[in-house]
Amino acid sequence: MDVCRYLIVYHFLAFTFFKVAACSEVSIIGGKDVKKLQPWMVSIQKDQIHVCGGILIEKQWVLTAAYCEEKPIKSVTVLIGSLSLSKGSQRVGILSYEKPKTFNERTRQDDIMLIKLNKKVKAKPKKIPKKEKDVPSGTKCVVTGWGTTNLNVQEPSDKLQMLEVTVVGRDQCNRFYESDLVITKDMMCAGNKQEKRGTCWGDSGGPLECKKNMVGLVSGSRGCGNPKKPTVYTFLSKRHISWINSILKKQLNSTTF
């Protein structure tokens, strides 16, 4: 199965509300190469094909979006701390998924998940916020993922991409999406005023950073790089931070490999 066909299949299986404009629009559109190593950045892969981004938050735990769950587990690996999908060397398997029972794929409620790796890794994690830090509308932030740099190339970029985006207030974002989606206090939006500059489904689970602080995870967007449909993010709200910490605490005494 070629990459483009696989991405279409994955879209229909796991991406019911958010629409992909074209197969070539796999990930960040209009971004630029990341130059500095991001040791905590993760590529979640099924059969060694990139499907989602993620963030290493502990030596054995990756934070990502809930709908990034892939089965069977033995087919899933994560590539950690690489600027290139083809040159990455630290690849590990996974043991389990943890996601909220309240996750709703249609509404994107609680689109958040933890992945337990099959061993502790040698990479520096990215710490989640200790408490909720809401981000004002108009704040400039950065989203990171393996984006295409050419719309005529039907595969993700080999090089990690980054793009500056601007936070859109929840009220305004709700007006953009009208009755399609309700942006709650546990979600946030950010986009770009220029056409063809934004995220697409392959970026899901990747980090949104504002002033170098991680504040959210890519959940999805309607189309790719549409200024009137900004990307929706899972906000690291008080509820989500509490959920993450409760899972990590529960697993603290579990056996590691």
ABEGO torsion letter per residue (X at the ends): XBAAAAAAAAAAAABAABBBABAABABBBGBBBBABBBAABBBBBBGGBBABBBBBABAABBBBBAAABBOBAAABBBBBGBABAAABABBBBBABBBBBAABBAAAGBGBBBBBBBABBBBBBBBBBBABBBBBBBGBBBBBBBBBBABAABBBBBABBBBBBBBBBBAAAAAAAAEAABBBBAABBBBBBABBGBEBBAAABGBBBBBGGBBABBBAEBBEBGBAABBBBBBBBBAAAAAAAAAAAAAAAABBBX
